[in-house]
Amino acid sequence: MANVDGKWDCSVSSPMGDQDFVLTVVSAGDRFSGTASGGIGAKDIPDGTVDGDTLAWSMSVSKPMPITLTCRATVTGDVLEGSVKAGIFGSFPVTGKRAG
């Protein structure tokens, strides 16, 4: 199992340009809670899951329009890689590195 806890400097490559945010993860067994904060504001993540080295969570955002994002990322050492599904708009890559 990877060490998924901590702060991650992340970026989603979207058609509107890169969307940067800081993901904070506090795991407890196969669950995690935390926040995602950046241009979208600060969003609580109360119901994330941990499966080995893979994180999955969803969050609702209001900018640029109201939508629920479904996120999944794998942690390898100090690198996070995955995707963010934005409803009918498709999926976009997310990358991150552990914040120093």
DRENTOR-877017 format. One line per field, with one value per residue (C-alpha): x, y, z; residue in one letter; residue number from 1. Coordinates in nm, 2 decimals. Example, Ala and Ser with C-alpha at 12.3 -4.5 7.8 and 13.67 -1.06 7.14 Angstrom:
<drentors>
xx: (1.23:1.37)
yy: (-0.45:-0.11)
zz: (0.78:0.71)
tidren: (a:s)
doke: (1:2)
</drentors>
This chain:
<drentors>
xx: (0.00:0.13:0.16:-0.12:-0.15:-0.04:-0.07:-0.04:0.02:-0.21:-0.31:-0.60:-0.54:-0.88:-1.00:-1.01:-0.64:-0.46:-0.66:-0.43:-0.53:-0.39:-0.53:-0.51:-0.55:-0.60:-0.66:-0.82:-0.81:-0.99:-1.14:-1.00:-1.12:-0.96:-1.00:-0.93:-0.85:-0.76:-0.94:-1.26:-1.24:-1.20:-1.41:-1.44:-1.39:-1.58:-1.61:-1.30:-1.18:-0.84:-0.77:-0.40:-0.23:-0.54:-0.76:-1.11:-1.34:-1.61:-1.68:-1.93:-1.80:-1.99:-1.72:-1.72:-2.06:-2.23:-2.10:-1.99:-1.63:-1.55:-1.18:-0.94:-0.57:-0.28:0.01:0.36:0.61:0.58:0.38:0.00:-0.15:-0.51:-0.82:-1.11:-1.44:-1.65:-1.99:-2.08:-1.76:-1.54:-1.23:-0.92:-0.58:-0.47:-0.11:0.04:0.35:0.38:0.40:0.73)
yy: (0.00:0.34:0.63:0.84:1.08:1.44:1.74:1.70:1.98:1.88:2.00:1.89:1.94:2.06:2.24:2.56:2.52:2.37:2.38:2.37:2.27:2.13:1.79:1.71:1.34:1.19:0.81:0.57:0.22:0.20:0.55:0.90:1.25:1.58:1.89:2.01:2.38:2.61:2.81:2.62:2.73:2.49:2.17:1.91:1.55:1.35:1.02:0.93:0.57:0.41:0.08:0.00:0.29:0.42:0.71:0.77:1.06:1.29:1.66:1.91:2.24:2.55:2.71:2.75:2.57:2.34:1.98:1.68:1.57:1.20:1.16:0.86:0.87:0.62:0.72:0.59:0.73:1.11:1.11:1.11:1.03:0.97:1.12:1.35:1.28:1.59:1.45:1.48:1.67:1.36:1.28:1.48:1.38:1.48:1.48:1.57:1.56:1.54:1.89:1.96)
zz: (0.00:-0.10:0.14:0.01:0.30:0.28:0.05:-0.33:-0.58:-0.86:-1.21:-1.44:-1.81:-1.93:-2.25:-2.04:-1.96:-1.67:-1.34:-1.04:-0.70:-0.37:-0.27:0.10:0.19:0.54:0.51:0.76:0.63:0.30:0.33:0.32:0.39:0.29:0.07:-0.28:-0.29:-0.58:-0.85:-0.77:-0.41:-0.13:-0.15:0.13:0.03:0.30:0.13:-0.06:-0.09:-0.09:-0.27:-0.23:-0.40:-0.58:-0.45:-0.57:-0.48:-0.61:-0.56:-0.68:-0.82:-0.92:-1.15:-1.44:-1.42:-1.16:-1.22:-1.02:-1.08:-1.04:-0.97:-0.96:-0.92:-0.84:-0.61:-0.70:-0.45:-0.47:-0.79:-0.84:-1.18:-1.29:-1.44:-1.36:-1.53:-1.59:-1.68:-2.05:-2.11:-2.08:-1.88:-1.84:-1.70:-1.35:-1.23:-0.90:-0.69:-0.31:-0.17:0.01)
tidren: (m:a:n:v:d:g:k:w:d:c:s:v:s:s:p:m:g:d:q:d:f:v:l:t:v:v:s:a:g:d:r:f:s:g:t:a:s:g:g:i:g:a:k:d:i:p:d:g:t:v:d:g:d:t:l:a:w:s:m:s:v:s:k:p:m:p:i:t:l:t:c:r:a:t:v:t:g:d:v:l:e:g:s:v:k:a:g:i:f:g:s:f:p:v:t:g:k:r:a:g)
doke: (1:2:3:4:5:6:7:8:9:10:11:12:13:14:15:16:17:18:19:20:21:22:23:24:25:26:27:28:29:30:31:32:33:34:35:36:37:38:39:40:41:42:43:44:45:46:47:48:49:50:51:52:53:54:55:56:57:58:59:60:61:62:63:64:65:66:67:68:69:70:71:72:73:74:75:76:77:78:79:80:81:82:83:84:85:86:87:88:89:90:91:92:93:94:95:96:97:98:99:100)
</drentors>
